Amino acid sequence: MLTGKTRKELGVSFRNMLSELVSKLDEMGWDIGEGVLMRTFLVISTGEPRFSKARKILNELSASKIKGYLEDLHDVLTYAVDRILKRELNIKETFLP
């Protein structure tokens, strides 16, 4: 559903945009899976953690809004990883399993 809408309106699939985010986080030294990212995306974009409840809201979003929420997800996770975990809690990648 998300890939079809973004591919049609923006020329790029949601899956590819999500994969790019996974790669960026990997480059930062953090292994955050697509499942976690997708669940976080659902909450940011719809306020719902479950896809079954979020589906209706997602259907109504434009592709540019979907892309914007994905960019928000990147910003939130980058902030959380860099600022909160690294700076304030002094947790480094090497300490995590």
N, C-alpha and C positions, 0 to 999 in steps of 0.2 A: 504494500500500500504506500509506504513512505518513499520507497525507491521509485515506483512508477510516477508518483506525483513530482518528485524533485527532478527526475530524469526528463520528464516531459516539459516542465517549466524552466528548469535551470541548466539542463544538459548534462547533469552529473547525478549519479545515484546516491541515495542516502547511505547505502552500504559503503560506498567508496569514501564518502565524507567521514563516516564513523571509523573506517579503517585508517584514514589519515590521522584522526585523533589518537587512536591506539598507537600508531607509529610515533607521533610526537611525544606521547607520554613515555613510550619505551626509550626514546632518545634522552629523556630526562632521567632515566634510570628507574622508572616505575612501571610495574607489570600490573596493569588494571585491565581486566578482561572486558570484552564487548558486552557481556551480559550485565555487568555492573554499570557500564556506560549507558546501555539502553534503558535500564531501570531508572537511572539518574536523569536521563533525557526525558523519560515519561513524566517524572515528578516535576521537572522544571517547566516542561511545555504544557502540561495539563493539570498538574496538581494531584494526579492519581498515580499510585505505584503499580497498579495492575493494568495490563494491556486491555483486558476485557472492559474495564470501566473507561479507559482512556481512548478507546477506538473512535467513539463518536466525536470527541473533541479533535482528535488528530485528523479525521476526515474533513473537518471544517477549516483546518489551517492551510494557508497558502504555502507554496514551496519556499518562498522567501522568508516566511515566518519560521518554517521548520529549520531552514539554514541558520537563521538568527538564534534560535534556541540551541542549536548545536554549537554555535560560536559561544553562547553563554555558558554551555556545559564546559567547553574548553577553558574559558576564563575562570570559572568556579573551581575546576579541578586543579588548574595551574596555581591558583591562589592557595588552595588547600594544601597542595603538596609542597609548594615552595615556602609559603609564609608560615602556615600553621605547623606542619610536620617538621620541616627543616629548621626554620628559624626559632620558633617559639618552643617547640618540644624537643629540639635537637635530635630528631630521629633521622638517620641517614639510610640510604638504600641498603647498605651492607648489613644493617641490623635487622632488617626484615627478612622473614623466611622466603 
